[in-house]
Amino acid sequence: GNYVPNISFGAPVISAIRKHSNLVFDVHLMVENPDMYIKDMVDAGADIITVHAEATKHLNRTVQLIKSYGKKVGIALNPSTPLEMIKYDLKNIDMVLIMTVNPGFGGQKFIEDMTEKIKELRNINKDIDIQVDGGINAETAKKVKEAGANILVAGSYVFSGNYKEKIESLK
C-alpha cells in the first residue's frame, strides 16, 4: 500500500502516543488505496485523516468513508496536481494539504510555484484550512502564510536545531 517509498509510522505508534496526548492527531496517509487503512487510523485515535487525491480511484467515496467515522477530512495534492481535481469535493472536506515538495522524503527544497496554488485555493474557499508540507522554514513560512496557508508542517526544519527557537521562527 505504499504511495511513497518512505514509511514513518503507522497505527500502532499512533495508538501508543494517543494514550498520552490530547492534542489533535492529523494522520497523513501516503498510501495507495487509503480506504484500507482508514478504520485502523480511526481506531488508533486519529482526529483528521488526510489522503492523497491521486492515490484513490473514488475520492468522494473515500471522503464519505472518513466522515462516516465522524472524523475530519483532509485531501493532499501533489505539486503537479491541479486544484480542479478536488473541485466537486471541496464542500465536503475540512482541509486541503498543498504539498510544496514532491512527497516521499524530508529535507527537500520548497517549490516556489506552490504559493500561487495556495492563493488560488484561498480565493476559491475563504474558510477551508490550508495546510502546507515540504521545505518549510522561517523564510518559506512567511510566503505561504501570506498566500493563505494557516497550517504548516515543518519537520526537517524544526528538528534541525533548537526546536523551540525553530517553532518560534515559524509564527
Rosetta constraint file for C-alpha pairs under 8 A:
AtomPair CA 1 CA 31 HARMONIC 5.12 0.50
AtomPair CA 1 CA 32 HARMONIC 4.84 0.50
AtomPair CA 1 CA 33 HARMONIC 6.57 0.50
AtomPair CA 1 CA 34 HARMONIC 7.83 0.50
AtomPair CA 2 CA 7 HARMONIC 7.89 0.50
AtomPair CA 2 CA 30 HARMONIC 6.76 0.50
AtomPair CA 2 CA 31 HARMONIC 4.44 0.50
AtomPair CA 2 CA 32 HARMONIC 5.74 0.50
AtomPair CA 3 CA 30 HARMONIC 5.26 0.50
AtomPair CA 3 CA 31 HARMONIC 4.09 0.50
AtomPair CA 3 CA 32 HARMONIC 5.05 0.50
AtomPair CA 3 CA 55 HARMONIC 7.06 0.50
AtomPair CA 4 CA 30 HARMONIC 6.26 0.50
AtomPair CA 4 CA 31 HARMONIC 6.91 0.50
AtomPair CA 4 CA 103 HARMONIC 6.77 0.50
AtomPair CA 4 CA 104 HARMONIC 4.95 0.50
AtomPair CA 5 CA 104 HARMONIC 6.11 0.50
AtomPair CA 6 CA 104 HARMONIC 5.67 0.50
AtomPair CA 6 CA 105 HARMONIC 6.44 0.50
AtomPair CA 9 CA 13 HARMONIC 6.23 0.50
AtomPair CA 9 CA 14 HARMONIC 7.68 0.50
AtomPair CA 10 CA 14 HARMONIC 6.41 0.50
AtomPair CA 11 CA 15 HARMONIC 5.95 0.50
AtomPair CA 11 CA 40 HARMONIC 6.17 0.50
AtomPair CA 11 CA 41 HARMONIC 5.61 0.50
AtomPair CA 11 CA 44 HARMONIC 5.49 0.50
AtomPair CA 12 CA 16 HARMONIC 6.20 0.50
AtomPair CA 12 CA 44 HARMONIC 6.93 0.50
AtomPair CA 13 CA 17 HARMONIC 6.22 0.50
AtomPair CA 14 CA 18 HARMONIC 5.89 0.50
AtomPair CA 14 CA 41 HARMONIC 7.86 0.50
AtomPair CA 14 CA 44 HARMONIC 5.80 0.50
AtomPair CA 14 CA 45 HARMONIC 6.92 0.50
AtomPair CA 14 CA 46 HARMONIC 7.69 0.50
AtomPair CA 15 CA 19 HARMONIC 6.69 0.50
AtomPair CA 15 CA 43 HARMONIC 7.81 0.50
AtomPair CA 15 CA 44 HARMONIC 4.27 0.50
AtomPair CA 15 CA 45 HARMONIC 6.11 0.50
AtomPair CA 16 CA 20 HARMONIC 7.59 0.50
AtomPair CA 17 CA 21 HARMONIC 6.51 0.50
AtomPair CA 18 CA 22 HARMONIC 7.17 0.50
AtomPair CA 18 CA 44 HARMONIC 7.36 0.50
AtomPair CA 18 CA 45 HARMONIC 6.11 0.50
AtomPair CA 24 CA 46 HARMONIC 7.74 0.50
AtomPair CA 24 CA 47 HARMONIC 6.00 0.50
AtomPair CA 24 CA 48 HARMONIC 7.70 0.50
AtomPair CA 25 CA 45 HARMONIC 7.22 0.50
AtomPair CA 25 CA 46 HARMONIC 5.07 0.50
AtomPair CA 25 CA 47 HARMONIC 5.16 0.50
AtomPair CA 25 CA 48 HARMONIC 6.36 0.50
AtomPair CA 26 CA 46 HARMONIC 6.20 0.50
AtomPair CA 26 CA 47 HARMONIC 5.96 0.50
AtomPair CA 26 CA 48 HARMONIC 4.56 0.50
AtomPair CA 26 CA 49 HARMONIC 5.98 0.50
AtomPair CA 26 CA 50 HARMONIC 7.29 0.50
AtomPair CA 27 CA 41 HARMONIC 7.50 0.50
AtomPair CA 27 CA 46 HARMONIC 6.17 0.50
AtomPair CA 27 CA 47 HARMONIC 7.70 0.50
AtomPair CA 27 CA 48 HARMONIC 6.07 0.50
AtomPair CA 27 CA 49 HARMONIC 4.94 0.50
AtomPair CA 27 CA 50 HARMONIC 5.99 0.50
AtomPair CA 28 CA 49 HARMONIC 6.16 0.50
AtomPair CA 28 CA 50 HARMONIC 4.67 0.50
AtomPair CA 28 CA 51 HARMONIC 6.22 0.50
AtomPair CA 29 CA 34 HARMONIC 6.61 0.50
AtomPair CA 29 CA 49 HARMONIC 7.25 0.50
AtomPair CA 29 CA 50 HARMONIC 5.94 0.50
AtomPair CA 29 CA 51 HARMONIC 5.20 0.50
AtomPair CA 29 CA 52 HARMONIC 7.25 0.50
AtomPair CA 30 CA 34 HARMONIC 7.87 0.50
AtomPair CA 30 CA 51 HARMONIC 6.77 0.50
AtomPair CA 30 CA 52 HARMONIC 6.71 0.50
AtomPair CA 31 CA 51 HARMONIC 7.96 0.50
AtomPair CA 31 CA 52 HARMONIC 7.97 0.50
AtomPair CA 31 CA 55 HARMONIC 6.77 0.50
AtomPair CA 32 CA 55 HARMONIC 4.96 0.50
AtomPair CA 32 CA 56 HARMONIC 6.67 0.50
AtomPair CA 33 CA 55 HARMONIC 6.21 0.50
AtomPair CA 33 CA 56 HARMONIC 5.50 0.50
AtomPair CA 33 CA 57 HARMONIC 7.93 0.50
AtomPair CA 34 CA 38 HARMONIC 6.50 0.50
AtomPair CA 34 CA 51 HARMONIC 6.63 0.50
AtomPair CA 34 CA 55 HARMONIC 7.13 0.50
AtomPair CA 34 CA 56 HARMONIC 6.71 0.50
AtomPair CA 34 CA 62 HARMONIC 7.75 0.50
AtomPair CA 35 CA 39 HARMONIC 7.92 0.50
AtomPair CA 35 CA 62 HARMONIC 6.12 0.50
AtomPair CA 35 CA 65 HARMONIC 7.58 0.50
AtomPair CA 37 CA 41 HARMONIC 6.37 0.50
AtomPair CA 38 CA 42 HARMONIC 6.19 0.50
AtomPair CA 38 CA 49 HARMONIC 7.59 0.50
AtomPair CA 38 CA 66 HARMONIC 6.86 0.50
AtomPair CA 39 CA 43 HARMONIC 6.06 0.50
AtomPair CA 40 CA 44 HARMONIC 6.06 0.50
AtomPair CA 41 CA 45 HARMONIC 6.37 0.50
AtomPair CA 41 CA 46 HARMONIC 5.56 0.50
AtomPair CA 41 CA 49 HARMONIC 7.78 0.50
AtomPair CA 42 CA 46 HARMONIC 5.15 0.50
AtomPair CA 42 CA 47 HARMONIC 7.47 0.50
AtomPair CA 42 CA 69 HARMONIC 7.27 0.50
AtomPair CA 42 CA 71 HARMONIC 7.77 0.50
AtomPair CA 46 CA 71 HARMONIC 7.73 0.50
AtomPair CA 47 CA 71 HARMONIC 5.64 0.50
AtomPair CA 47 CA 72 HARMONIC 6.39 0.50
AtomPair CA 48 CA 71 HARMONIC 5.77 0.50
AtomPair CA 48 CA 72 HARMONIC 4.58 0.50
AtomPair CA 48 CA 73 HARMONIC 5.75 0.50
AtomPair CA 48 CA 74 HARMONIC 6.77 0.50
AtomPair CA 49 CA 66 HARMONIC 7.11 0.50
AtomPair CA 49 CA 71 HARMONIC 7.07 0.50
AtomPair CA 49 CA 72 HARMONIC 6.39 0.50
AtomPair CA 49 CA 73 HARMONIC 5.36 0.50
AtomPair CA 49 CA 74 HARMONIC 5.86 0.50
AtomPair CA 50 CA 73 HARMONIC 5.92 0.50
AtomPair CA 50 CA 74 HARMONIC 4.02 0.50
AtomPair CA 50 CA 75 HARMONIC 5.25 0.50
AtomPair CA 50 CA 76 HARMONIC 6.43 0.50
AtomPair CA 50 CA 97 HARMONIC 7.81 0.50
AtomPair CA 51 CA 55 HARMONIC 7.40 0.50
AtomPair CA 51 CA 74 HARMONIC 6.39 0.50
AtomPair CA 51 CA 75 HARMONIC 5.18 0.50
AtomPair CA 51 CA 76 HARMONIC 5.79 0.50
AtomPair CA 52 CA 56 HARMONIC 7.20 0.50
AtomPair CA 52 CA 75 HARMONIC 5.71 0.50
AtomPair CA 52 CA 76 HARMONIC 4.48 0.50
AtomPair CA 52 CA 77 HARMONIC 6.06 0.50
AtomPair CA 52 CA 78 HARMONIC 7.75 0.50
AtomPair CA 53 CA 59 HARMONIC 6.29 0.50
AtomPair CA 53 CA 75 HARMONIC 6.08 0.50
AtomPair CA 53 CA 76 HARMONIC 6.07 0.50
AtomPair CA 53 CA 77 HARMONIC 6.16 0.50
AtomPair CA 53 CA 85 HARMONIC 7.56 0.50
AtomPair CA 53 CA 86 HARMONIC 7.51 0.50
AtomPair CA 54 CA 77 HARMONIC 7.43 0.50
AtomPair CA 54 CA 78 HARMONIC 7.96 0.50
AtomPair CA 54 CA 81 HARMONIC 7.95 0.50
AtomPair CA 56 CA 62 HARMONIC 7.51 0.50
AtomPair CA 58 CA 62 HARMONIC 6.45 0.50
AtomPair CA 59 CA 63 HARMONIC 6.18 0.50
AtomPair CA 59 CA 89 HARMONIC 7.99 0.50
AtomPair CA 60 CA 64 HARMONIC 6.18 0.50
AtomPair CA 60 CA 89 HARMONIC 6.50 0.50
AtomPair CA 61 CA 65 HARMONIC 6.15 0.50
AtomPair CA 62 CA 66 HARMONIC 6.36 0.50
AtomPair CA 63 CA 67 HARMONIC 6.28 0.50
AtomPair CA 63 CA 73 HARMONIC 6.47 0.50
AtomPair CA 63 CA 92 HARMONIC 7.39 0.50
AtomPair CA 63 CA 93 HARMONIC 7.22 0.50
AtomPair CA 64 CA 68 HARMONIC 6.00 0.50
AtomPair CA 65 CA 69 HARMONIC 6.95 0.50
AtomPair CA 66 CA 70 HARMONIC 7.01 0.50
AtomPair CA 66 CA 71 HARMONIC 5.87 0.50
AtomPair CA 66 CA 72 HARMONIC 7.18 0.50
AtomPair CA 66 CA 73 HARMONIC 6.44 0.50
AtomPair CA 67 CA 71 HARMONIC 5.34 0.50
AtomPair CA 67 CA 72 HARMONIC 6.53 0.50
AtomPair CA 67 CA 73 HARMONIC 6.90 0.50
AtomPair CA 72 CA 93 HARMONIC 7.30 0.50
AtomPair CA 72 CA 94 HARMONIC 6.00 0.50
AtomPair CA 73 CA 93 HARMONIC 5.18 0.50
AtomPair CA 73 CA 94 HARMONIC 5.34 0.50
AtomPair CA 73 CA 95 HARMONIC 6.42 0.50
AtomPair CA 74 CA 93 HARMONIC 6.19 0.50
AtomPair CA 74 CA 94 HARMONIC 5.91 0.50
AtomPair CA 74 CA 95 HARMONIC 4.48 0.50
AtomPair CA 74 CA 96 HARMONIC 5.43 0.50
AtomPair CA 74 CA 97 HARMONIC 6.70 0.50
AtomPair CA 75 CA 93 HARMONIC 7.39 0.50
AtomPair CA 75 CA 95 HARMONIC 6.47 0.50
AtomPair CA 75 CA 96 HARMONIC 4.94 0.50
AtomPair CA 75 CA 97 HARMONIC 5.92 0.50
AtomPair CA 76 CA 96 HARMONIC 5.81 0.50
AtomPair CA 76 CA 97 HARMONIC 4.33 0.50
AtomPair CA 76 CA 98 HARMONIC 5.93 0.50
AtomPair CA 76 CA 99 HARMONIC 6.82 0.50
AtomPair CA 77 CA 81 HARMONIC 5.79 0.50
AtomPair CA 77 CA 82 HARMONIC 7.70 0.50
AtomPair CA 77 CA 83 HARMONIC 7.76 0.50
AtomPair CA 77 CA 96 HARMONIC 7.51 0.50
AtomPair CA 77 CA 97 HARMONIC 6.21 0.50
AtomPair CA 77 CA 98 HARMONIC 5.28 0.50
AtomPair CA 77 CA 99 HARMONIC 5.91 0.50
AtomPair CA 78 CA 98 HARMONIC 6.69 0.50
AtomPair CA 78 CA 99 HARMONIC 5.11 0.50
AtomPair CA 78 CA 100 HARMONIC 7.60 0.50
AtomPair CA 78 CA 101 HARMONIC 7.64 0.50
AtomPair CA 78 CA 102 HARMONIC 6.37 0.50
AtomPair CA 78 CA 103 HARMONIC 7.13 0.50
AtomPair CA 79 CA 98 HARMONIC 7.24 0.50
AtomPair CA 79 CA 99 HARMONIC 5.75 0.50
AtomPair CA 79 CA 100 HARMONIC 6.16 0.50
AtomPair CA 79 CA 101 HARMONIC 6.58 0.50
AtomPair CA 79 CA 102 HARMONIC 6.39 0.50
AtomPair CA 79 CA 111 HARMONIC 7.85 0.50
AtomPair CA 79 CA 114 HARMONIC 6.85 0.50
AtomPair CA 81 CA 85 HARMONIC 7.24 0.50
AtomPair CA 83 CA 87 HARMONIC 6.60 0.50
AtomPair CA 83 CA 117 HARMONIC 7.65 0.50
AtomPair CA 83 CA 121 HARMONIC 7.25 0.50
AtomPair CA 86 CA 90 HARMONIC 6.03 0.50
AtomPair CA 89 CA 93 HARMONIC 6.61 0.50
AtomPair CA 94 CA 128 HARMONIC 6.03 0.50
AtomPair CA 94 CA 129 HARMONIC 6.41 0.50
AtomPair CA 95 CA 128 HARMONIC 5.74 0.50
AtomPair CA 95 CA 129 HARMONIC 4.55 0.50
AtomPair CA 95 CA 130 HARMONIC 5.75 0.50
AtomPair CA 95 CA 131 HARMONIC 7.02 0.50
AtomPair CA 96 CA 128 HARMONIC 7.40 0.50
AtomPair CA 96 CA 129 HARMONIC 6.41 0.50
AtomPair CA 96 CA 130 HARMONIC 5.12 0.50
AtomPair CA 96 CA 131 HARMONIC 6.12 0.50
AtomPair CA 97 CA 130 HARMONIC 5.96 0.50
AtomPair CA 97 CA 131 HARMONIC 4.53 0.50
AtomPair CA 97 CA 132 HARMONIC 5.51 0.50
AtomPair CA 97 CA 133 HARMONIC 7.17 0.50
AtomPair CA 98 CA 114 HARMONIC 7.58 0.50
AtomPair CA 98 CA 117 HARMONIC 7.97 0.50
AtomPair CA 98 CA 118 HARMONIC 7.23 0.50
AtomPair CA 98 CA 130 HARMONIC 7.20 0.50
AtomPair CA 98 CA 131 HARMONIC 6.15 0.50
AtomPair CA 98 CA 132 HARMONIC 4.92 0.50
AtomPair CA 98 CA 133 HARMONIC 6.64 0.50
AtomPair CA 99 CA 103 HARMONIC 7.01 0.50
AtomPair CA 99 CA 114 HARMONIC 7.96 0.50
AtomPair CA 99 CA 132 HARMONIC 5.82 0.50
AtomPair CA 99 CA 133 HARMONIC 5.12 0.50
AtomPair CA 99 CA 134 HARMONIC 6.16 0.50
AtomPair CA 100 CA 110 HARMONIC 5.62 0.50
AtomPair CA 100 CA 111 HARMONIC 5.40 0.50
AtomPair CA 100 CA 112 HARMONIC 7.77 0.50
AtomPair CA 100 CA 114 HARMONIC 5.91 0.50
AtomPair CA 100 CA 132 HARMONIC 6.40 0.50
AtomPair CA 100 CA 133 HARMONIC 5.68 0.50
AtomPair CA 100 CA 134 HARMONIC 4.80 0.50
AtomPair CA 100 CA 135 HARMONIC 6.76 0.50
AtomPair CA 101 CA 108 HARMONIC 6.42 0.50
AtomPair CA 101 CA 109 HARMONIC 6.69 0.50
AtomPair CA 101 CA 110 HARMONIC 5.69 0.50
AtomPair CA 101 CA 111 HARMONIC 5.83 0.50
AtomPair CA 101 CA 133 HARMONIC 7.27 0.50
AtomPair CA 101 CA 134 HARMONIC 4.88 0.50
AtomPair CA 101 CA 135 HARMONIC 6.65 0.50
AtomPair CA 102 CA 134 HARMONIC 7.90 0.50
AtomPair CA 103 CA 134 HARMONIC 7.90 0.50
AtomPair CA 106 CA 134 HARMONIC 7.24 0.50
AtomPair CA 106 CA 135 HARMONIC 7.94 0.50
AtomPair CA 106 CA 155 HARMONIC 7.43 0.50
AtomPair CA 106 CA 156 HARMONIC 6.04 0.50
AtomPair CA 107 CA 134 HARMONIC 7.57 0.50
AtomPair CA 107 CA 135 HARMONIC 6.36 0.50
AtomPair CA 107 CA 156 HARMONIC 5.54 0.50
AtomPair CA 107 CA 157 HARMONIC 7.72 0.50
AtomPair CA 108 CA 134 HARMONIC 6.64 0.50
AtomPair CA 108 CA 135 HARMONIC 5.54 0.50
AtomPair CA 109 CA 134 HARMONIC 7.37 0.50
AtomPair CA 109 CA 135 HARMONIC 5.02 0.50
AtomPair CA 110 CA 134 HARMONIC 6.01 0.50
AtomPair CA 110 CA 135 HARMONIC 4.20 0.50
AtomPair CA 110 CA 136 HARMONIC 6.78 0.50
AtomPair CA 110 CA 140 HARMONIC 7.44 0.50
AtomPair CA 111 CA 135 HARMONIC 7.79 0.50
AtomPair CA 113 CA 117 HARMONIC 7.11 0.50
AtomPair CA 114 CA 118 HARMONIC 6.26 0.50
AtomPair CA 115 CA 119 HARMONIC 6.26 0.50
AtomPair CA 115 CA 143 HARMONIC 7.00 0.50
AtomPair CA 115 CA 144 HARMONIC 5.85 0.50
AtomPair CA 115 CA 147 HARMONIC 5.81 0.50
AtomPair CA 116 CA 120 HARMONIC 6.11 0.50
AtomPair CA 116 CA 147 HARMONIC 7.25 0.50
AtomPair CA 117 CA 121 HARMONIC 6.21 0.50
AtomPair CA 118 CA 122 HARMONIC 6.15 0.50
AtomPair CA 118 CA 130 HARMONIC 7.55 0.50
AtomPair CA 118 CA 144 HARMONIC 7.27 0.50
AtomPair CA 118 CA 147 HARMONIC 5.80 0.50
AtomPair CA 118 CA 148 HARMONIC 6.12 0.50
AtomPair CA 118 CA 149 HARMONIC 6.60 0.50
AtomPair CA 119 CA 123 HARMONIC 6.19 0.50
AtomPair CA 119 CA 147 HARMONIC 4.89 0.50
AtomPair CA 119 CA 148 HARMONIC 5.88 0.50
AtomPair CA 120 CA 124 HARMONIC 6.34 0.50
AtomPair CA 121 CA 125 HARMONIC 6.14 0.50
AtomPair CA 122 CA 126 HARMONIC 5.27 0.50
AtomPair CA 122 CA 127 HARMONIC 7.88 0.50
AtomPair CA 122 CA 128 HARMONIC 7.73 0.50
AtomPair CA 122 CA 130 HARMONIC 7.83 0.50
AtomPair CA 122 CA 147 HARMONIC 7.79 0.50
AtomPair CA 122 CA 148 HARMONIC 5.77 0.50
AtomPair CA 122 CA 149 HARMONIC 7.91 0.50
AtomPair CA 129 CA 149 HARMONIC 7.36 0.50
AtomPair CA 129 CA 150 HARMONIC 6.38 0.50
AtomPair CA 129 CA 151 HARMONIC 7.12 0.50
AtomPair CA 130 CA 148 HARMONIC 7.22 0.50
AtomPair CA 130 CA 149 HARMONIC 4.79 0.50
AtomPair CA 130 CA 150 HARMONIC 5.64 0.50
AtomPair CA 130 CA 151 HARMONIC 6.11 0.50
AtomPair CA 131 CA 149 HARMONIC 5.86 0.50
AtomPair CA 131 CA 150 HARMONIC 6.22 0.50
AtomPair CA 131 CA 151 HARMONIC 4.35 0.50
AtomPair CA 131 CA 152 HARMONIC 5.58 0.50
AtomPair CA 131 CA 153 HARMONIC 7.36 0.50
AtomPair CA 132 CA 144 HARMONIC 7.65 0.50
AtomPair CA 132 CA 149 HARMONIC 6.75 0.50
AtomPair CA 132 CA 151 HARMONIC 6.45 0.50
AtomPair CA 132 CA 152 HARMONIC 5.17 0.50
AtomPair CA 132 CA 153 HARMONIC 6.09 0.50
AtomPair CA 133 CA 152 HARMONIC 6.38 0.50
AtomPair CA 133 CA 153 HARMONIC 4.83 0.50
AtomPair CA 133 CA 154 HARMONIC 6.75 0.50
AtomPair CA 134 CA 153 HARMONIC 7.08 0.50
AtomPair CA 134 CA 154 HARMONIC 6.96 0.50
AtomPair CA 135 CA 140 HARMONIC 7.40 0.50
AtomPair CA 135 CA 154 HARMONIC 7.17 0.50
AtomPair CA 135 CA 156 HARMONIC 7.96 0.50
AtomPair CA 135 CA 157 HARMONIC 7.82 0.50
AtomPair CA 136 CA 140 HARMONIC 5.41 0.50
AtomPair CA 136 CA 141 HARMONIC 5.73 0.50
AtomPair CA 136 CA 152 HARMONIC 7.39 0.50
AtomPair CA 136 CA 153 HARMONIC 6.89 0.50
AtomPair CA 136 CA 154 HARMONIC 5.10 0.50
AtomPair CA 136 CA 157 HARMONIC 6.81 0.50
AtomPair CA 137 CA 141 HARMONIC 5.68 0.50
AtomPair CA 137 CA 154 HARMONIC 6.65 0.50
AtomPair CA 137 CA 157 HARMONIC 5.75 0.50
AtomPair CA 137 CA 170 HARMONIC 6.85 0.50
AtomPair CA 138 CA 142 HARMONIC 6.57 0.50
AtomPair CA 138 CA 166 HARMONIC 7.74 0.50
AtomPair CA 138 CA 169 HARMONIC 5.50 0.50
AtomPair CA 138 CA 170 HARMONIC 5.12 0.50
AtomPair CA 139 CA 143 HARMONIC 6.85 0.50
AtomPair CA 140 CA 144 HARMONIC 6.25 0.50
AtomPair CA 141 CA 145 HARMONIC 6.06 0.50
AtomPair CA 141 CA 152 HARMONIC 7.35 0.50
AtomPair CA 141 CA 170 HARMONIC 5.95 0.50
AtomPair CA 142 CA 146 HARMONIC 6.15 0.50
AtomPair CA 142 CA 170 HARMONIC 7.53 0.50
AtomPair CA 143 CA 147 HARMONIC 6.24 0.50
AtomPair CA 144 CA 148 HARMONIC 6.33 0.50
AtomPair CA 144 CA 149 HARMONIC 5.47 0.50
AtomPair CA 145 CA 149 HARMONIC 4.75 0.50
AtomPair CA 145 CA 150 HARMONIC 6.16 0.50
AtomPair CA 154 CA 158 HARMONIC 5.91 0.50
AtomPair CA 155 CA 159 HARMONIC 6.22 0.50
AtomPair CA 156 CA 160 HARMONIC 6.04 0.50
AtomPair CA 157 CA 161 HARMONIC 7.69 0.50
AtomPair CA 157 CA 166 HARMONIC 7.08 0.50
AtomPair CA 158 CA 162 HARMONIC 7.51 0.50
AtomPair CA 158 CA 163 HARMONIC 5.04 0.50
AtomPair CA 158 CA 164 HARMONIC 7.99 0.50
AtomPair CA 158 CA 166 HARMONIC 5.23 0.50
AtomPair CA 158 CA 167 HARMONIC 6.22 0.50
AtomPair CA 159 CA 163 HARMONIC 5.68 0.50
AtomPair CA 161 CA 166 HARMONIC 7.12 0.50
AtomPair CA 162 CA 166 HARMONIC 6.19 0.50
AtomPair CA 163 CA 167 HARMONIC 5.99 0.50
AtomPair CA 164 CA 168 HARMONIC 6.20 0.50
AtomPair CA 165 CA 169 HARMONIC 6.21 0.50
AtomPair CA 166 CA 170 HARMONIC 6.70 0.50
AtomPair CA 167 CA 171 HARMONIC 7.02 0.50
